[in-house]
Amino acid sequence: MKLSLCTITFRHHLVSLEDLAVWAAGNGFQGIELWGAHARNMAGSANRDGAWLAGFGLSVPMVSDYLPLDGEPDALVRKTLDLCRLARLWGAGKIRTFAGSAGSAQTPPDRQGFIAERLRTLCGLAADHGLSLLVETHPGTLADSLKATRALIAAVDHPALKVNFDVLHVWEGGDDPVAAHRVLRPHIGHYHLKNIRARADLTVFEPANVYAAAGRRDGMVPLFDGAVDYRRFLAELAGDPAAEGSLEWFGDDCYAVLRRDRDGVAEATAPAAGIDRPLRAGARR
């Protein structure tokens, strides 16, 4: 599995992308997933692009943003084209958004059709740029359950539409991540990996809390210490070199947690137990 860290992890840190690249390369990551806000704010920086990042042995698999599906059509198209341009600048093959701002049970059929139509239009724009448009499995959207996600895929009906399979949120929606993964796998373009201490703690992932510098982090736990059984899930991806995912860590002690979780993912997705893997050059334990 090709694994990236996310720049959104460092949303409240004073750290450069170059510093992150040096650390990521030295600790066994293959890429850096760019938060849309970060990509936009670096757009005017000289010599900061995919070729520059490749010099560290890294790539950008995806630029993750929030496209205004409810907004004015012209503004939506402009923002999507800008996101496509940023993805091309960094050599990313995927852009990510969310399927609306209300859950499937709270969205009337005509509104669901409206969201699907807009996503179909954006898929066309993404395809014109050689990109895939990924919708994330997430509460409060039209991809808040396996059933809803399958219905959305069918309604959009465009080959450029893929799924960003957020394992925790699939579990949050009441589905078994392994069973849901087996159904959605042909449509999955990326994985977001994070965990929680218990279902009662899920409010820590509400956007208002995540984006607040003083927000609560209690309940956010390393990947293999939480309620979701990641060893069971990652066994589904063992030996799949095409799988791409990101550690979406929002808590404290970023470097220590990311390093530990990266090692755990490597072990859990190894083609077979007992295979010796060489120590990474320059890695810190």
C-alpha positions in Angstrom: 0.0 0.0 0.0 1.3 3.4 -0.9 0.9 5.6 2.2 0.8 9.4 2.6 0.6 11.8 5.4 -1.9 14.7 5.2 -0.9 18.4 5.5 -4.2 19.0 7.3 -2.5 17.2 10.2 -0.3 20.2 10.6 -3.0 22.8 10.2 -2.1 24.5 13.4 1.7 24.1 13.2 4.3 26.5 12.0 6.1 24.0 9.6 7.1 24.2 6.0 6.2 21.7 3.3 9.9 21.2 2.8 10.3 20.2 6.4 7.4 17.8 6.0 8.8 16.3 2.9 12.2 15.7 4.5 10.5 14.0 7.5 8.0 12.0 5.3 10.8 10.7 3.1 12.9 9.7 6.0 10.1 7.8 7.7 8.9 5.6 4.9 6.0 7.6 3.5 5.5 7.6 -0.3 3.5 10.8 -0.5 1.9 13.9 0.9 -1.9 14.5 0.6 -2.4 18.3 0.1 -5.2 20.1 1.8 -6.8 22.4 -0.7 -6.2 25.5 1.4 -2.5 24.7 1.6 -2.3 24.0 -2.2 -4.0 27.4 -2.9 -1.7 29.3 -0.6 1.4 27.8 -2.1 0.3 28.3 -5.7 2.5 31.4 -6.1 5.6 29.9 -4.6 8.4 29.4 -7.1 9.6 25.9 -7.7 7.0 24.3 -5.5 5.3 21.6 -7.6 5.2 17.9 -8.2 8.6 17.8 -9.8 10.1 19.5 -6.8 8.4 17.0 -4.4 9.6 14.1 -6.6 13.1 15.2 -5.7 12.4 13.9 -2.2 11.1 10.6 -3.6 7.5 11.7 -2.8 4.3 12.4 -4.8 0.9 14.1 -4.1 -1.8 11.4 -4.6 -4.7 13.8 -4.0 -5.7 17.4 -3.3 -8.5 17.4 -0.8 -11.0 20.3 -0.9 -14.6 21.3 -0.4 -16.4 22.1 -3.6 -19.5 24.3 -3.1 -22.2 22.0 -4.7 -24.9 24.3 -3.3 -23.4 27.4 -4.7 -23.8 29.4 -7.9 -23.0 27.2 -11.0 -20.3 29.6 -12.4 -18.6 29.8 -9.0 -18.7 26.0 -8.6 -17.1 25.5 -12.1 -14.4 28.1 -11.4 -13.5 26.6 -8.1 -13.4 23.1 -9.6 -11.2 24.2 -12.5 -8.9 25.9 -10.1 -8.7 22.7 -8.0 -8.0 20.7 -11.2 -5.2 23.1 -12.1 -3.6 22.7 -8.6 -3.9 18.9 -8.9 -2.1 19.0 -12.2 0.6 21.3 -10.8 1.4 18.8 -8.1 1.0 15.8 -10.4 -2.0 14.5 -8.4 -4.4 12.2 -10.1 -7.3 12.8 -7.7 -9.3 15.7 -6.2 -11.6 15.1 -3.2 -14.9 16.7 -2.1 -18.0 15.9 -0.2 -21.4 14.9 -1.6 -23.5 17.7 -0.3 -24.0 19.0 3.3 -26.9 16.9 4.6 -27.3 13.2 5.3 -29.0 10.9 2.8 -32.0 10.4 5.1 -32.5 14.2 5.5 -32.2 14.9 1.8 -35.3 14.7 -0.4 -35.1 12.7 -3.7 -35.2 15.8 -5.9 -32.3 17.4 -3.9 -30.3 14.1 -4.2 -30.8 14.3 -7.9 -29.6 17.9 -7.9 -26.4 16.9 -6.1 -25.8 14.0 -8.3 -26.3 16.1 -11.4 -23.7 18.6 -10.2 -21.3 15.9 -9.3 -21.7 14.5 -12.8 -20.8 17.9 -14.3 -17.7 18.1 -12.0 -16.7 14.6 -13.0 -16.7 15.8 -16.6 -14.4 18.7 -15.7 -12.1 16.4 -13.8 -12.0 13.9 -16.6 -11.1 16.6 -19.0 -8.0 17.2 -16.9 -7.1 13.5 -16.6 -8.3 13.4 -13.0 -10.8 11.4 -10.9 -13.2 13.2 -8.6 -13.5 11.4 -5.2 -16.4 11.8 -2.8 -15.6 10.9 0.8 -17.7 8.5 2.9 -18.8 10.9 5.6 -21.7 11.6 7.9 -23.9 14.5 6.9 -23.5 13.8 3.2 -25.0 11.6 0.5 -22.2 9.1 1.1 -23.1 8.5 4.8 -23.7 4.7 4.5 -23.0 1.9 2.1 -26.5 2.0 0.8 -26.4 5.7 0.2 -23.0 5.6 -1.4 -24.0 2.9 -3.8 -27.1 5.0 -4.7 -25.0 8.1 -5.3 -22.6 6.2 -7.6 -25.5 4.9 -9.6 -27.1 8.3 -9.8 -23.9 10.2 -10.9 -23.1 7.4 -13.4 -19.7 8.8 -14.5 -16.4 6.8 -14.7 -14.4 9.7 -13.2 -16.4 9.4 -9.9 -14.5 7.4 -7.3 -14.8 7.0 -3.5 -12.5 8.2 -0.8 -13.1 5.3 1.6 -12.8 6.8 5.1 -12.8 3.6 7.2 -13.8 5.2 10.4 -16.8 7.1 8.9 -18.0 3.9 7.2 -18.0 2.3 10.6 -19.6 5.4 12.1 -22.5 5.0 9.6 -23.3 1.6 10.9 -21.7 -0.6 8.2 -18.9 -3.2 8.7 -15.9 -1.6 6.9 -14.7 -5.0 5.6 -18.1 -5.9 4.1 -18.6 -2.3 2.7 -15.1 -2.4 1.2 -15.8 -5.6 -0.7 -18.9 -4.1 -2.2 -17.3 -0.7 -3.1 -13.8 -1.8 -4.0 -14.2 -1.3 -7.8 -15.1 2.3 -7.1 -12.5 3.1 -4.4 -9.7 5.5 -5.4 -8.2 6.3 -2.0 -8.4 5.4 1.7 -8.5 7.7 4.7 -7.2 6.0 7.9 -8.0 7.2 11.4 -9.5 5.8 14.6 -11.4 6.7 17.7 -11.4 5.5 21.3 -15.1 4.7 21.4 -18.3 5.6 19.5 -19.2 8.1 22.2 -16.1 10.2 21.2 -17.1 10.6 17.5 -18.0 14.3 18.1 -14.3 15.1 18.2 -14.3 14.7 14.4 -17.0 17.4 13.8 -15.5 20.1 11.6 -16.0 22.9 14.1 -13.9 21.0 16.6 -11.3 19.7 14.2 -10.5 23.1 12.7 -10.4 24.9 16.1 -6.9 25.3 17.4 -8.2 24.9 21.0 -10.5 22.0 20.0 -10.8 18.8 22.0 -8.4 16.0 20.9 -9.3 13.5 23.7 -10.6 10.4 22.1 -8.5 10.6 18.9 -6.2 7.6 19.2 -3.5 6.0 17.1 -4.7 3.7 14.3 -4.3 0.4 16.1 -5.5 1.5 19.5 -9.2 2.3 18.8 -12.7 1.0 18.3 -12.2 0.1 14.6 -10.2 -3.1 14.0 -7.6 -1.9 11.5 -5.7 -5.2 11.5 -8.8 -6.9 10.2 -9.5 -4.2 7.6 -6.0 -3.8 6.3 -5.7 -7.5 5.8 -8.0 -6.9 2.9 -5.3 -4.7 1.3 -2.4 -7.0 2.0 -0.1 -7.3 -1.0 -2.0 -4.7 -3.1 0.6 -2.3 -4.5 -2.0 -0.2 -6.2 -3.9 0.7 -3.0 -3.3 4.3 -1.9 -4.2 5.7 1.4 -3.4 8.5 3.9 -3.1 8.7 7.6 -5.5 11.4 8.6 -4.3 12.2 12.1 -5.9 15.3 13.7 -4.5 14.9 17.3 -1.4 15.8 19.2 2.1 14.3 19.0 1.9 14.2 15.2 5.3 12.9 14.3 5.3 10.1 16.9 1.8 8.9 16.0 2.4 9.1 12.3 5.7 7.2 12.5 4.1 4.5 14.7 1.0 4.1 12.5 3.0 4.0 9.3 5.0 1.1 10.6 1.8 -0.6 11.7 0.2 -0.2 8.3 3.3 -1.6 6.6 3.2 -4.7 8.8 -0.6 -5.1 8.4 -0.5 -4.9 4.6 2.6 -7.0 4.0 2.0 -9.7 1.4 2.6 -12.5 3.9 3.4 -12.7 7.6 7.1 -13.2 8.4 8.5 -11.5 5.3 11.6 -9.6 6.3 11.5 -5.9 5.3 14.7 -3.8 5.2 15.0 -1.0 7.7 14.3 2.3 6.0 17.3 4.5 5.4 17.4 7.4 7.7 14.3 6.4 9.6 13.9 7.2 13.3 12.2 4.9 15.7 
